[in-house]
């Protein structure tokens, strides 16, 4: 994973990734505004069965996530095909999940919001308008496979101010 700009992201689609509580939606919305992109909230692509599983405290497995990731990947690809830049909030915890998204749109750039488990649990416990309970944060860390050096990704400390995270992302993207 790159920590400093090595290559330009140009107008590539961006996926803001990380565990629950890392700030994907907040950062994603502000980054989309900054780079004049369409914001896509990945959680909206979950089928009701996935939402029900998570709301009941059951972690999703690879099979549960497959259709969800395909839906997100298709949406990113559709928007890219029309010339619309996108910023998407999606956990993309495992490399195989990121590979699935890249299968739909190979030029995706990932912004990995790195956070420790304790802070993530505190943030999720403080949310009252989301289906994901704090009890599932641990399972997200167990599944997490941070982007590798060979992936087009920028890792950023998710406890930094959002404006700082967005500025780092914009620098990395070369916007």
C-alpha contacts under 8 A as a table, 3 or more apart, distances in Angstrom:
res1	aa1	res2	aa2	distance
1	X	146	X	7.98
1	X	147	X	5.45
1	X	148	X	4.71
1	X	149	X	3.79
1	X	150	X	6.67
1	X	151	X	6.12
1	X	152	X	7.11
1	X	153	X	5.56
1	X	154	X	6.20
1	X	155	X	6.70
2	X	5	X	7.01
2	X	6	X	7.31
2	X	149	X	6.20
2	X	152	X	7.41
2	X	153	X	5.91
2	X	154	X	5.13
2	X	155	X	6.70
3	X	154	X	5.49
3	X	155	X	5.77
3	X	156	X	7.49
4	X	154	X	7.28
4	X	172	X	6.87
5	X	8	X	7.27
5	X	154	X	7.95
5	X	171	X	7.08
5	X	172	X	4.62
5	X	173	X	7.60
6	X	172	X	7.63
7	X	172	X	7.47
7	X	173	X	7.69
7	X	174	X	7.93
8	X	172	X	6.60
8	X	173	X	5.12
8	X	174	X	5.00
9	X	12	X	5.41
9	X	109	X	6.69
9	X	172	X	7.00
9	X	173	X	4.12
9	X	174	X	6.12
9	X	175	X	7.93
10	X	173	X	5.91
10	X	174	X	6.11
10	X	175	X	6.62
11	X	85	X	6.11
11	X	173	X	7.93
12	X	85	X	6.76
12	X	86	X	7.86
12	X	107	X	5.84
12	X	108	X	5.79
12	X	109	X	6.54
13	X	76	X	7.18
13	X	80	X	7.25
13	X	85	X	5.72
13	X	86	X	4.96
13	X	87	X	5.97
13	X	88	X	7.87
13	X	107	X	6.97
13	X	108	X	4.95
13	X	109	X	6.23
14	X	86	X	6.27
14	X	87	X	4.67
14	X	88	X	6.19
14	X	108	X	5.66
14	X	109	X	4.82
14	X	110	X	5.65
14	X	111	X	6.97
15	X	87	X	5.72
15	X	88	X	4.66
15	X	89	X	5.86
15	X	90	X	6.43
15	X	108	X	6.93
15	X	109	X	6.29
15	X	110	X	4.83
15	X	111	X	6.10
16	X	24	X	5.57
16	X	25	X	7.99
16	X	27	X	7.57
16	X	28	X	6.05
16	X	87	X	7.10
16	X	88	X	5.95
16	X	89	X	4.89
16	X	90	X	6.17
16	X	91	X	7.48
16	X	110	X	5.90
16	X	111	X	4.67
16	X	112	X	6.10
16	X	113	X	7.20
17	X	24	X	6.22
17	X	89	X	6.29
17	X	90	X	5.29
17	X	91	X	4.54
17	X	92	X	5.62
17	X	93	X	7.14
17	X	110	X	6.68
17	X	111	X	5.96
17	X	112	X	4.92
17	X	113	X	6.13
18	X	22	X	5.96
18	X	24	X	6.90
18	X	90	X	7.48
18	X	91	X	4.82
18	X	92	X	6.80
18	X	93	X	6.26
18	X	112	X	5.69
18	X	113	X	5.21
18	X	114	X	6.62
19	X	22	X	5.71
19	X	91	X	5.79
19	X	93	X	6.94
19	X	113	X	7.93
19	X	115	X	7.94
19	X	120	X	7.55
19	X	137	X	7.11
19	X	140	X	5.77
19	X	141	X	6.83
19	X	144	X	7.52
20	X	23	X	7.60
20	X	91	X	7.29
20	X	120	X	6.62
20	X	124	X	6.83
20	X	132	X	7.78
20	X	137	X	6.26
20	X	140	X	7.29
21	X	24	X	7.66
21	X	119	X	7.88
21	X	120	X	4.65
21	X	121	X	6.95
21	X	123	X	5.32
21	X	124	X	5.17
22	X	113	X	5.88
22	X	114	X	6.99
22	X	115	X	6.09
22	X	120	X	6.07
22	X	158	X	5.83
23	X	26	X	5.40
23	X	27	X	5.90
23	X	113	X	7.30
23	X	158	X	6.92
24	X	27	X	5.36
24	X	28	X	5.61
24	X	89	X	5.26
24	X	90	X	7.20
24	X	91	X	7.79
24	X	113	X	7.26
25	X	28	X	4.95
25	X	29	X	5.95
25	X	41	X	6.91
25	X	89	X	5.57
26	X	29	X	5.41
26	X	30	X	6.40
26	X	162	X	7.69
27	X	30	X	5.27
27	X	31	X	5.93
27	X	162	X	6.02
27	X	165	X	7.37
27	X	166	X	6.69
28	X	31	X	5.09
28	X	32	X	5.96
28	X	39	X	6.82
28	X	87	X	6.07
28	X	88	X	6.43
28	X	89	X	5.88
29	X	32	X	5.18
29	X	33	X	6.28
29	X	39	X	5.94
29	X	87	X	7.68
30	X	33	X	5.10
30	X	34	X	6.15
30	X	162	X	7.99
30	X	166	X	7.04
31	X	34	X	4.96
31	X	35	X	6.22
31	X	87	X	7.23
31	X	166	X	5.50
31	X	169	X	7.73
31	X	170	X	7.70
32	X	35	X	5.35
32	X	36	X	5.71
32	X	37	X	4.60
32	X	38	X	6.10
32	X	39	X	5.63
32	X	86	X	7.02
32	X	87	X	5.49
33	X	36	X	5.12
33	X	37	X	6.29
33	X	38	X	7.96
34	X	37	X	7.79
34	X	166	X	7.91
34	X	170	X	7.98
35	X	170	X	7.51
35	X	175	X	7.15
36	X	85	X	7.57
37	X	84	X	6.96
37	X	85	X	4.84
37	X	86	X	4.93
37	X	87	X	6.30
38	X	84	X	7.12
38	X	85	X	6.22
38	X	86	X	4.68
38	X	87	X	6.20
39	X	86	X	5.85
39	X	87	X	4.99
39	X	88	X	5.77
39	X	89	X	7.91
40	X	86	X	6.98
40	X	87	X	6.18
40	X	88	X	4.52
40	X	89	X	6.40
41	X	44	X	5.80
41	X	45	X	7.73
41	X	88	X	5.90
41	X	89	X	5.22
41	X	90	X	7.23
42	X	45	X	5.53
42	X	46	X	7.44
42	X	72	X	6.44
42	X	88	X	6.43
42	X	89	X	5.32
42	X	90	X	4.97
43	X	46	X	5.57
43	X	89	X	7.80
43	X	90	X	7.18
45	X	68	X	5.93
45	X	71	X	6.50
45	X	72	X	6.59
46	X	49	X	7.88
46	X	50	X	5.95
46	X	51	X	6.52
46	X	68	X	5.46
47	X	50	X	5.49
47	X	51	X	6.68
47	X	68	X	7.16
48	X	51	X	5.09
48	X	52	X	6.09
49	X	52	X	5.09
49	X	53	X	6.20
50	X	53	X	5.08
50	X	54	X	6.27
50	X	60	X	7.05
50	X	64	X	6.72
51	X	54	X	5.25
51	X	55	X	5.95
51	X	131	X	6.69
52	X	55	X	5.07
52	X	56	X	6.11
53	X	56	X	5.26
53	X	57	X	6.51
53	X	58	X	5.09
53	X	59	X	6.96
53	X	60	X	7.18
54	X	57	X	5.03
54	X	58	X	5.02
54	X	59	X	5.84
54	X	60	X	6.96
54	X	131	X	6.71
54	X	132	X	5.74
54	X	133	X	7.33
54	X	136	X	7.69
55	X	58	X	7.35
55	X	131	X	4.97
55	X	132	X	5.68
55	X	133	X	6.53
57	X	132	X	7.70
57	X	133	X	6.49
57	X	135	X	6.68
57	X	136	X	6.34
58	X	136	X	7.32
59	X	136	X	6.24
59	X	139	X	6.59
60	X	63	X	7.93
60	X	64	X	5.64
60	X	65	X	6.68
61	X	64	X	5.28
61	X	65	X	6.41
62	X	65	X	5.18
62	X	66	X	6.22
63	X	66	X	5.29
63	X	67	X	7.87
64	X	67	X	7.09
64	X	68	X	7.49
65	X	68	X	5.13
65	X	69	X	5.99
66	X	69	X	5.32
66	X	70	X	6.22
66	X	97	X	7.97
67	X	70	X	4.97
67	X	71	X	6.12
68	X	71	X	5.18
68	X	72	X	6.38
69	X	72	X	5.10
69	X	73	X	5.97
69	X	97	X	6.95
69	X	100	X	6.81
69	X	101	X	6.52
70	X	73	X	4.99
70	X	74	X	6.00
70	X	100	X	6.97
70	X	101	X	6.96
70	X	104	X	7.79
71	X	74	X	5.22
71	X	75	X	6.25
72	X	75	X	5.15
72	X	76	X	6.26
72	X	101	X	7.37
73	X	76	X	5.18
73	X	77	X	6.13
73	X	100	X	7.35
73	X	101	X	4.75
73	X	102	X	7.46
73	X	103	X	7.71
73	X	104	X	5.22
73	X	105	X	6.85
74	X	77	X	5.04
74	X	78	X	6.00
74	X	104	X	6.02
75	X	78	X	5.06
75	X	79	X	6.23
76	X	79	X	5.28
76	X	80	X	6.09
76	X	86	X	6.74
76	X	88	X	7.96
76	X	104	X	7.72
76	X	105	X	7.02
77	X	80	X	5.00
77	X	81	X	6.02
77	X	104	X	5.86
77	X	105	X	5.33
78	X	81	X	5.18
78	X	82	X	6.65
79	X	82	X	5.29
79	X	83	X	6.51
79	X	84	X	5.10
79	X	85	X	6.90
79	X	86	X	7.12
80	X	83	X	5.00
80	X	84	X	5.27
80	X	85	X	6.12
80	X	86	X	7.45
80	X	105	X	8.00
81	X	84	X	7.40
92	X	95	X	7.44
92	X	97	X	5.35
92	X	98	X	5.55
93	X	97	X	6.73
93	X	98	X	7.66
93	X	140	X	7.36
93	X	143	X	6.43
93	X	144	X	4.73
93	X	145	X	5.87
93	X	146	X	7.05
94	X	97	X	5.19
94	X	98	X	6.53
94	X	143	X	6.61
94	X	144	X	5.67
94	X	145	X	4.78
94	X	146	X	7.16
95	X	98	X	4.99
95	X	99	X	5.97
95	X	145	X	6.23
95	X	146	X	7.62
95	X	147	X	6.86
96	X	99	X	4.86
96	X	100	X	6.13
97	X	100	X	5.03
97	X	101	X	6.47
98	X	101	X	5.07
98	X	102	X	6.11
99	X	102	X	4.91
99	X	103	X	5.96
100	X	103	X	4.99
100	X	104	X	6.92
101	X	104	X	5.45
101	X	105	X	6.42
101	X	106	X	7.76
101	X	108	X	7.85
102	X	105	X	4.74
102	X	106	X	4.30
102	X	107	X	6.94
102	X	108	X	6.25
103	X	106	X	5.97
105	X	108	X	6.16
108	X	152	X	7.54
109	X	152	X	5.33
109	X	153	X	5.65
110	X	152	X	6.34
110	X	153	X	4.44
110	X	154	X	6.36
111	X	153	X	5.69
111	X	154	X	5.02
111	X	155	X	6.07
111	X	156	X	7.34
111	X	169	X	7.09
112	X	146	X	7.60
112	X	147	X	7.53
112	X	153	X	6.85
112	X	154	X	5.96
112	X	155	X	4.60
112	X	156	X	6.14
113	X	155	X	6.14
113	X	156	X	5.29
113	X	157	X	6.00
113	X	158	X	4.83
114	X	155	X	6.49
114	X	156	X	5.83
114	X	157	X	4.98
114	X	158	X	5.20
115	X	119	X	6.88
115	X	120	X	6.59
115	X	157	X	6.30
115	X	158	X	5.34
115	X	159	X	6.79
116	X	119	X	5.68
116	X	120	X	6.29
117	X	120	X	5.06
117	X	121	X	6.03
117	X	137	X	7.18
117	X	138	X	6.99
117	X	141	X	7.07
118	X	121	X	5.19
118	X	122	X	6.27
119	X	122	X	5.10
119	X	123	X	6.21
120	X	123	X	5.15
120	X	124	X	6.16
120	X	137	X	7.02
121	X	124	X	5.19
121	X	125	X	5.98
121	X	134	X	5.40
121	X	135	X	7.77
121	X	137	X	6.04
122	X	125	X	5.16
122	X	126	X	6.27
122	X	134	X	7.69
123	X	126	X	5.19
123	X	127	X	6.66
124	X	127	X	5.26
124	X	132	X	7.57
124	X	133	X	6.79
124	X	134	X	5.20
124	X	137	X	7.90
125	X	128	X	7.72
125	X	133	X	6.95
125	X	134	X	5.17
127	X	130	X	6.41
130	X	133	X	7.80
132	X	136	X	7.06
133	X	136	X	5.87
133	X	137	X	7.65
134	X	137	X	5.48
135	X	138	X	6.77
136	X	139	X	5.34
136	X	140	X	6.62
137	X	140	X	5.12
137	X	141	X	6.56
138	X	141	X	5.22
138	X	142	X	6.30
139	X	142	X	4.91
139	X	143	X	6.23
140	X	143	X	5.12
140	X	144	X	5.96
141	X	144	X	4.95
147	X	150	X	8.00
147	X	151	X	6.03
147	X	153	X	6.53
148	X	151	X	5.38
149	X	152	X	7.81
154	X	169	X	7.41
154	X	172	X	7.32
156	X	165	X	6.63
156	X	168	X	7.90
157	X	160	X	5.84
157	X	165	X	7.74
158	X	161	X	7.94
158	X	165	X	7.47
160	X	164	X	6.40
160	X	165	X	6.44
161	X	164	X	5.28
161	X	165	X	6.44
162	X	165	X	5.03
162	X	166	X	6.09
163	X	166	X	5.13
163	X	167	X	6.09
164	X	167	X	5.05
164	X	168	X	6.20
165	X	168	X	5.19
165	X	169	X	6.24
166	X	169	X	5.01
166	X	170	X	6.10
167	X	170	X	5.08
167	X	171	X	6.16
168	X	171	X	5.12
168	X	172	X	6.16
169	X	172	X	5.00
169	X	173	X	6.08
170	X	173	X	5.09
170	X	174	X	6.18
170	X	175	X	5.56
171	X	174	X	5.16
171	X	175	X	6.48
172	X	175	X	7.90
